[in-house]
């Protein structure tokens, strides 16, 4: 019977709690949004489709590429001549991509052929053929018009790459009456645009394929193809870029890695090398290989997202468009919805594009996984951004907690002024970036482009003084002057202005005891009600504490009322006649308030004494044989 009573009381308590939550709209909205954030965190943690609670190197997908990446990226980045590029392809790239012998010198078995690795097969299988594509420009494509008196010195000129001057004429030795190397469009190559340091190159060009079939002779064939390119002088003054593209698959992690090795030949001379990698789970490209839990989490997230958007749309209809968007929270709500829609549009586009690919690809055919993997990478980036915004929006609900109210007020009161300060920061940042670009753009590699200059200045503002020594070496006066002026502006002036904004917001925020409530006190106050429902006969012993808390709260309300009345009195007109009348009214009110306070304090003292008596009687009762809560009233009658 006792257990049934307790169960019934628990059910009643739960129903009452749910009713109180539903009757409190801010609390209900906060709990619903907290559940949405938990679902979002689940999706975000599962976006890599790998164990996120383990820190084992073999559980990280990028580690599957680390061995071969360390083996070929260092020599590739050191290539500085066309001769060096051919040497790298034959001595490093092909030997790593198509190994035929173990480190011991023994031949690789047939089952291990096709796996890339350093001195033996690793964990990465080459998927499809390897694309080696050259982008060329036309002769006399320079934009500058030379003077006639220099025509004998410069009879022709090859300019920078632009789509308008891309060369499409076949070249090379004749084979059956036709040049060996023919132009292929981006539709034929199925490759996409790729941005390097000098330009953005289209997917068209002159392409050669290296087959990736798992045979002992594969490496020999690939080596012979590169040797033929060398003999035909495949690289010339018209060459502006060579892009090597391949796909690697790791069966242990079910990840695909797209690799692009870009070598640029600027019109001004030299060579720039760039290595780019993208790691994407096959489950993000093909639903048949996705984890069921991850898919269900994403489906629930999308459904919750549109449900939340519908609720916000209903608020717009009830409040009105102007009233809804007059608050920053309304703008943030729809910004989050917009980014979510963009993110999952890319997610869907990756799935649809992957359906059009030949999977699994033929070993003699190149299949470009770069575009769907790019969509997935963008989806992750937008999902990360919207996750940040969504957790920031939790402040909308946390501001109702007493111990956070004042802090959130301080932050948001300084937000507008901080935006104005941001405009001043950007103005100074851009001005200093232009100054550094003009002074050092042709002298220091880190200042070659305006975006790189701005990033370098941002790092200097955070304490990373990379490039400062080179500035001073190039020009002792100007370099030192720029460095001192920027660091003073960024660290002293702008940072101090920001601190001033925070301090002013802190001082302007209204002060109250409720806003200064501590977290411990808040939890202690809320826990009393819960414990009182769970164990009434235990909580009766603590009635003295409850009475004390009620007394403190009543005194706080009284003091606040007194303060408000005094503030209102201080704001009254200050003429002589009105001042005398105001003082008389204030004295009479003060006398009445004093009388009320005396009566109230006497009453509170009486309540406190009665509570102590009750506490002692209950302690005596509990030390002997405490009855259940239902018998407490009979005991005192």
C-alpha positions in Angstrom: 0.0 0.0 0.0 2.9 2.3 0.9 4.6 1.7 -2.5 1.3 2.3 -4.4 0.8 5.6 -2.6 4.4 6.6 -3.4 3.9 5.6 -7.1 0.7 7.5 -7.3 2.3 10.5 -5.7 5.2 10.3 -8.1 2.8 10.1 -11.1 0.8 13.1 -9.7 4.0 15.0 -9.2 5.2 14.3 -12.8 1.8 15.4 -14.2 1.9 18.5 -12.1 5.5 19.3 -13.3 4.5 18.8 -16.9 1.5 21.0 -16.5 3.6 23.7 -14.9 6.2 23.5 -17.7 3.5 23.8 -20.4 1.9 26.7 -18.6 5.3 28.5 -18.5 6.0 29.4 -22.2 9.6 30.5 -21.7 10.5 27.3 -19.8 8.7 25.1 -22.4 10.5 26.8 -25.3 13.8 26.4 -23.6 13.3 22.7 -23.0 12.2 22.1 -26.6 15.2 24.1 -28.0 17.6 22.2 -25.7 16.2 18.9 -27.2 16.8 20.4 -30.7 20.4 21.2 -29.7 21.0 17.7 -28.5 19.8 16.3 -31.9 22.0 18.9 -33.7 25.0 17.8 -31.6 24.3 14.2 -32.5 24.3 15.0 -36.2 27.4 17.2 -35.9 29.4 14.5 -34.1 28.3 11.9 -36.6 29.2 14.0 -39.7 32.6 12.4 -39.9 31.1 9.0 -39.5 34.0 7.9 -37.3 34.3 7.3 -33.5 34.6 10.7 -32.0 35.2 9.5 -28.4 38.5 7.8 -29.2 41.8 9.3 -29.8 43.5 6.5 -31.7 45.5 7.4 -34.8 44.0 4.5 -36.8 40.5 5.8 -36.2 41.3 9.0 -38.0 40.6 8.8 -41.7 43.3 11.2 -42.7 45.9 8.9 -41.1 45.3 6.4 -43.8 46.8 8.9 -46.2 49.6 10.0 -43.9 52.2 7.5 -45.0 52.0 8.1 -48.7 51.3 11.8 -48.1 54.6 12.2 -46.2 56.4 10.2 -48.9 55.3 12.2 -51.9 54.3 15.7 -50.7 57.7 16.8 -49.5 59.5 16.0 -52.8 56.5 17.4 -54.8 56.6 20.7 -53.0 60.3 21.0 -53.7 59.9 20.6 -57.5 61.1 23.8 -59.2 61.8 22.9 -62.8 60.1 21.0 -65.6 62.9 18.4 -65.4 62.2 18.1 -61.7 58.5 17.5 -62.4 59.3 14.5 -64.7 61.8 13.1 -62.1 59.2 13.4 -59.4 56.5 11.6 -61.4 58.8 8.7 -62.4 60.9 8.3 -59.2 58.4 9.2 -56.4 54.8 9.3 -57.6 54.6 6.2 -59.7 56.7 4.1 -57.4 54.5 5.0 -54.5 51.2 4.7 -56.4 52.0 1.3 -58.1 54.5 -0.6 -55.9 55.6 -3.9 -57.2 57.9 -5.2 -54.4 58.0 -5.2 -50.7 60.6 -3.4 -48.7 62.4 -6.8 -48.5 62.7 -7.0 -52.2 60.1 -9.8 -52.6 57.5 -9.4 -55.3 54.0 -8.3 -54.2 51.3 -10.9 -54.4 48.4 -10.4 -56.9 45.9 -9.8 -54.1 48.0 -6.8 -52.9 48.5 -5.2 -56.2 46.7 -1.8 -56.8 47.3 -0.6 -53.2 49.5 2.5 -52.9 52.3 2.6 -50.4 55.9 3.4 -49.5 58.1 0.3 -50.1 55.1 -2.0 -50.2 51.3 -1.8 -50.4 49.5 0.2 -47.8 45.8 0.6 -46.9 44.7 2.8 -49.9 43.4 1.3 -53.1 43.6 3.4 -56.3 40.0 3.9 -57.7 39.9 4.4 -61.4 42.6 5.8 -63.7 44.9 8.7 -62.8 44.4 11.9 -64.8 47.4 14.0 -65.8 46.1 17.2 -67.5 47.9 20.2 -68.9 46.4 23.7 -69.4 48.0 25.8 -72.1 47.6 29.4 -73.4 47.8 30.8 -76.8 50.9 32.4 -78.3 50.8 36.3 -78.3 48.3 36.2 -75.4 50.0 38.9 -73.4 47.7 41.8 -72.6 50.5 44.3 -72.9 51.2 45.8 -76.3 54.9 46.0 -76.9 56.5 49.0 -78.6 57.6 48.6 -82.2 61.3 49.1 -81.3 61.2 46.0 -79.0 59.6 43.7 -81.6 63.0 42.4 -82.6 63.8 41.5 -79.0 60.3 40.1 -78.2 58.8 38.6 -81.4 56.0 36.8 -79.4 54.8 36.6 -75.9 52.8 34.1 -73.8 50.6 35.7 -71.1 48.9 34.6 -68.0 46.1 32.0 -68.1 42.6 33.3 -68.8 39.7 31.2 -70.2 39.6 33.6 -73.2 43.2 32.8 -74.2 43.2 29.0 -73.4 45.0 27.1 -76.3 42.9 24.4 -77.8 45.2 23.5 -80.7 46.6 19.9 -80.8 50.4 19.6 -80.5 53.1 17.1 -80.3 54.7 14.7 -82.8 52.4 13.3 -85.5 50.8 9.9 -85.0 48.9 8.6 -88.0 49.0 12.1 -89.5 47.6 13.8 -86.4 49.3 15.5 -83.4 49.6 13.1 -80.4 48.0 15.4 -77.8 44.5 16.6 -78.5 42.4 19.1 -76.6 39.5 17.7 -74.4 36.7 19.8 -73.0 35.6 19.8 -69.4 32.6 17.7 -70.4 34.9 15.0 -71.8 37.3 15.1 -68.9 34.5 15.3 -66.3 36.8 17.5 -64.2 35.8 20.7 -62.5 37.5 24.1 -62.0 40.4 24.3 -59.6 41.9 27.4 -58.0 45.6 27.7 -57.5 47.9 30.5 -56.4 48.0 32.2 -59.9 44.6 31.5 -61.4 41.4 29.4 -61.4 41.8 26.7 -64.1 38.8 25.2 -66.0 38.4 21.4 -66.3 39.5 21.3 -69.9 43.0 20.8 -71.3 45.3 18.1 -72.8 44.9 15.0 -70.7 46.8 11.7 -70.4 45.5 8.8 -68.4 47.6 6.4 -66.3 45.7 3.1 -65.8 45.3 1.8 -62.3 44.7 -1.9 -62.9 46.2 -4.2 -60.3 48.9 -5.8 -62.4 52.7 -6.1 -62.1 53.1 -4.2 -65.4 50.9 -1.2 -64.3 53.8 0.8 -62.9 56.0 0.0 -65.9 53.3 1.2 -68.3 52.7 4.4 -66.3 56.5 5.0 -66.2 56.7 4.6 -70.0 53.8 7.1 -70.4 55.6 9.8 -68.4 58.9 9.0 -70.3 57.0 9.6 -73.6 55.8 13.0 -72.3 59.3 14.0 -71.4 60.6 12.9 -74.9 57.8 14.9 -76.7 58.6 18.1 -74.7 55.1 18.0 -73.3 55.9 21.0 -71.1 56.6 24.3 -73.0 56.4 28.0 -72.6 52.7 27.8 -73.3 52.1 25.5 -70.3 50.4 27.3 -67.4 49.4 24.4 -65.2 49.6 20.6 -64.8 47.0 19.0 -62.6 47.3 15.3 -61.5 44.0 14.0 -60.1 43.3 10.6 -58.6 41.0 8.9 -56.1 42.2 6.7 -53.2 39.9 4.4 -51.2 40.5 3.1 -47.7 38.4 -0.1 -47.0 39.2 0.0 -43.2 37.5 3.4 -42.7 35.3 3.3 -45.8 36.6 6.8 -46.8 37.5 8.1 -50.2 40.2 10.6 -50.6 40.5 12.8 -53.7 44.0 14.0 -54.4 45.0 17.0 -56.6 48.6 17.9 -57.2 48.8 21.2 -59.0 51.9 22.6 -60.6 51.6 26.2 -61.9 53.9 27.9 -64.4 53.4 31.7 -64.0 54.0 33.8 -67.1 56.7 35.7 -65.1 58.6 32.4 -64.5 59.1 29.9 -61.8 56.9 27.1 -60.5 54.3 27.0 -57.7 53.1 23.7 -56.3 49.9 23.0 -54.4 48.7 19.7 -52.9 44.9 19.4 -52.1 43.1 16.5 -50.4 39.5 15.8 -49.5 38.5 13.0 -47.1 34.8 12.0 -47.3 32.9 8.9 -46.0 31.4 6.8 -48.7 28.3 6.8 -46.6 27.8 10.5 -47.4 27.9 9.8 -51.1 25.9 6.6 -51.3 23.0 5.9 -48.9 23.5 2.2 -49.2 26.8 2.6 -47.3 25.6 5.1 -44.7 25.1 4.3 -41.0 21.4 3.9 -40.1 21.8 5.8 -36.9 23.4 8.7 -38.7 20.7 8.8 -41.4 17.9 8.7 -38.8 19.5 11.6 -36.9 19.7 13.7 -40.0 16.1 12.9 -40.9 14.9 13.9 -37.5 16.9 17.1 -37.6 15.4 18.1 -40.9 11.9 17.4 -39.6 12.5 19.3 -36.4 14.0 22.2 -38.4 10.9 22.6 -40.6 8.6 22.2 -37.6 10.5 24.9 -35.8 10.3 27.1 -38.9 6.6 26.6 -39.0 6.3 27.7 -35.4 8.3 30.8 -36.0 6.2 31.6 -39.1 3.1 31.4 -36.9 4.7 33.9 -34.5 5.2 36.3 -37.5 1.5 36.0 -38.3 0.5 36.7 -34.7 3.0 39.4 -33.9 3.3 41.1 -37.3 6.3 41.2 -39.5 7.7 44.5 -38.1 7.3 43.5 -34.5 8.9 40.1 -35.0 12.0 41.3 -36.8 12.5 44.3 -34.6 14.2 41.9 -32.3 17.7 40.5 -33.1 16.4 37.0 -32.1 14.0 37.0 -35.0 16.7 37.9 -37.5 18.9 35.1 -36.0 16.1 32.6 -36.2 15.7 32.9 -39.9 19.4 33.2 -40.5 19.8 29.8 -38.9 17.0 28.4 -41.1 18.6 29.8 -44.2 22.0 28.3 -43.5 20.4 25.0 -42.6 18.6 24.9 -46.0 21.8 25.8 -47.9 23.7 23.1 -46.0 21.2 20.3 -46.7 20.8 21.4 -50.3 24.5 20.6 -50.7 24.0 17.4 -48.9 21.3 16.4 -51.3 23.3 17.6 -54.3 26.2 15.3 -53.4 23.9 12.3 -53.2 22.3 13.1 -56.6 25.6 13.8 -58.3 27.2 10.6 -56.9 24.3 8.6 -58.6 25.6 9.7 -62.0 29.1 8.4 -61.4 30.3 5.0 -62.5 30.7 3.2 -59.2 32.8 1.2 -58.7 34.8 2.8 -61.5 36.6 0.9 -64.2 40.4 0.8 -63.7 41.0 2.2 -67.2 38.5 5.1 -66.8 38.9 8.2 -64.8 35.9 9.1 -62.5 35.9 12.5 -60.9 34.7 12.3 -57.2 35.9 15.8 -56.6 32.6 17.6 -57.1 30.5 15.5 -54.7 33.2 15.4 -52.1 33.4 19.2 -52.4 29.6 19.4 -51.7 30.1 17.3 -48.6 33.0 19.5 -47.4 30.9 22.6 -47.9 28.0 20.9 -46.1 30.2 20.2 -43.1 31.4 23.8 -43.1 27.9 25.2 -43.2 26.7 22.7 -40.6 29.6 23.8 -38.3 28.6 27.5 -38.8 24.9 26.9 -38.1 25.8 24.8 -35.1 27.7 27.8 -33.7 24.8 30.1 -34.4 22.3 27.6 -32.9 24.2 27.4 -29.6 24.5 31.1 -29.5 20.8 31.4 -29.8 20.5 29.5 -26.5 21.2 32.8 -24.8 17.6 33.7 -25.8 16.4 31.2 -23.2 19.2 31.4 -20.7 18.5 35.1 -20.1 15.5 34.1 -17.9 17.8 32.4 -15.4 18.4 34.9 -12.5 22.1 34.2 -12.2 22.7 34.8 -15.9 20.3 37.7 -16.5 22.8 40.5 -15.7 25.7 39.0 -17.6 23.6 38.5 -20.8 22.3 42.1 -20.5 25.9 43.4 -20.3 26.9 41.4 -23.4 24.0 42.4 -25.6 23.9 46.0 -24.5 27.5 46.3 -25.8 26.7 44.5 -29.0 25.7 47.6 -31.1 28.6 49.6 -30.0 30.9 46.6 -30.7 29.5 46.5 -34.2 30.4 50.2 -34.6 33.9 49.4 -33.2 34.1 46.6 -35.8 33.6 49.1 -38.6 36.5 51.1 -37.2 38.7 48.0 -36.9 38.0 47.0 -40.5 38.8 50.5 -41.8 42.2 50.4 -40.0 42.8 46.8 -41.1 42.2 47.5 -44.7 44.2 50.7 -44.6 47.3 49.0 -43.1 46.8 46.0 -45.5 47.0 48.3 -48.5 50.0 50.0 -47.1 51.9 46.7 -46.5 50.8 45.4 -50.0 52.2 48.4 -51.8 55.4 48.5 -49.8 56.2 44.7 -49.7 54.0 43.0 -52.3 57.0 42.5 -54.7 59.6 41.8 -52.0 58.1 39.4 -49.5 56.1 36.2 -50.4 53.7 36.6 -47.4 52.5 40.0 -48.8 52.1 38.9 -52.4 48.3 39.3 -52.5 46.0 41.5 -50.5 44.1 38.7 -48.7 47.4 37.2 -47.6 48.5 40.6 -46.3 45.2 40.9 -44.3 45.7 37.5 -42.8 49.3 38.2 -41.9 48.2 41.4 -40.1 45.5 39.6 -38.3 48.1 37.1 -37.0 50.4 39.9 -36.0 47.6 41.5 -34.0 47.3 38.2 -32.1 51.0 38.0 -31.4 52.4 36.0 -34.3 55.1 38.3 -35.7 56.0 36.1 -38.7 57.4 38.2 -41.5 58.2 41.2 -39.2 62.0 40.5 -39.4 61.8 40.3 -43.2 60.0 43.7 -43.2 62.7 45.3 -41.2 65.4 43.7 -43.3 63.9 45.1 -46.5 63.5 48.6 -45.1 64.6 49.4 -41.6 62.7 52.6 -41.2 59.5 51.8 -43.0 59.4 48.2 -41.7 59.8 49.2 -38.1 57.3 52.1 -38.5 54.6 49.8 -40.0 55.1 47.2 -37.3 54.9 49.6 -34.4 52.0 51.6 -35.9 49.9 48.4 -36.5 50.6 46.7 -33.2 49.8 50.0 -31.3 46.6 50.5 -33.3 45.4 46.8 -33.0 46.4 45.9 -29.5 46.3 49.1 -27.5 43.8 51.4 -29.0 41.2 48.9 -30.4 41.4 46.4 -27.5 41.1 49.2 -24.9 38.1 50.7 -26.7 36.4 47.3 -26.6 37.1 47.0 -22.9 35.6 50.4 -22.3 32.4 49.3 -24.1 32.1 46.3 -21.8 32.7 48.4 -18.7 30.2 51.0 -19.7 27.6 48.3 -20.4 28.4 46.8 -17.0 27.8 50.1 -15.2 24.6 50.9 -17.1 23.0 47.6 -16.4 20.4 47.9 -13.6 21.5 46.3 -10.4 19.2 44.0 -8.3 19.8 41.2 -5.8 17.8 38.8 -8.0 20.1 39.5 -11.0 23.1 38.9 -8.7 21.8 35.6 -7.4 24.4 32.9 -7.3 24.1 29.6 -9.2 24.3 27.6 -5.9 21.6 29.7 -4.3 19.3 29.4 -7.4 19.7 25.6 -7.5 19.2 25.4 -3.7 16.0 27.4 -3.9 14.6 25.3 -6.8 15.6 22.0 -5.2 13.5 22.7 -2.1 10.3 22.4 -4.0 11.4 19.2 -5.7 12.5 17.6 -2.4 9.3 18.7 -0.7 7.3 16.8 -3.3 9.5 13.7 -3.1 9.7 13.4 0.8 7.1 15.6 2.5 7.8 14.3 6.0 11.5 15.0 5.6 10.9 18.5 4.3 8.6 19.5 7.2 11.7 19.4 9.4 13.2 22.2 7.2 10.3 24.6 7.5 12.5 27.0 9.4 14.8 27.4 6.3 11.7 27.9 4.1 10.4 30.5 6.4 13.8 32.2 6.4 13.9 32.2 2.6 10.4 33.6 2.4 11.4 36.4 4.8 14.5 37.2 2.8 12.5 37.3 -0.4 9.8 39.5 1.1 12.5 41.9 2.5 14.1 42.0 -1.0 10.7 42.9 -2.6 10.1 45.6 0.0 13.6 47.1 -0.5 13.1 47.1 -4.2 9.7 48.9 -3.8 11.3 51.4 -1.5 14.1 52.0 -4.0 11.7 52.5 -6.8 9.6 55.0 -4.8 12.8 56.9 -3.9 13.9 57.0 -7.5 10.5 58.2 -8.5 10.7 60.9 -5.9 14.1 62.0 -7.0 12.8 62.5 -10.5 10.2 65.0 -9.5 10.6 68.8 -10.4 13.0 70.7 -8.2 11.5 74.2 -7.9 11.3 75.7 -4.4 7.6 75.2 -3.8 7.6 71.8 -5.4 10.7 70.8 -3.5 9.0 71.6 -0.1 5.9 69.7 -1.1 8.1 66.8 -2.3 10.0 66.7 1.0 6.7 66.7 3.0 5.3 63.9 0.9 8.6 62.0 1.1 8.7 62.3 5.0 5.1 61.1 5.3 5.8 58.2 3.0 9.0 57.3 4.9 7.1 57.3 8.2 4.4 55.0 6.7 7.1 52.7 5.2 9.0 52.6 8.5 5.8 51.6 10.3 5.0 48.9 7.8 8.5 47.6 8.0 8.4 47.4 11.8 5.1 45.4 11.6 6.5 43.2 8.9 9.8 42.5 10.8 7.9 41.7 14.0 5.7 39.3 12.0 8.7 37.7 10.4 10.3 37.3 13.9 7.2 35.6 15.1 7.1 33.3 12.1 10.8 32.4 12.7 10.2 31.6 16.4 7.2 29.4 15.5 9.3 27.6 12.8 12.0 26.9 15.3 9.5 25.4 17.7 8.0 23.3 14.9 11.5 22.2 13.9 12.3 21.0 17.4 9.0 19.1 17.7 9.5 17.4 14.4 13.1 16.5 15.3 11.8 14.8 18.4 9.3 13.0 16.4 11.8 11.8 13.8 14.3 10.6 16.5 11.6 8.4 18.0 9.3 6.9 15.4 8.5 9.3 12.5 5.0 8.6 11.0 4.3 9.0 7.3 3.2 12.3 5.9 -0.5 11.5 6.2 -0.2 11.1 10.0 1.6 14.3 10.8 -1.6 16.4 11.1 -3.1 13.9 13.6 0.1 14.0 15.7 -0.3 17.7 16.3 -4.0 17.7 17.1 
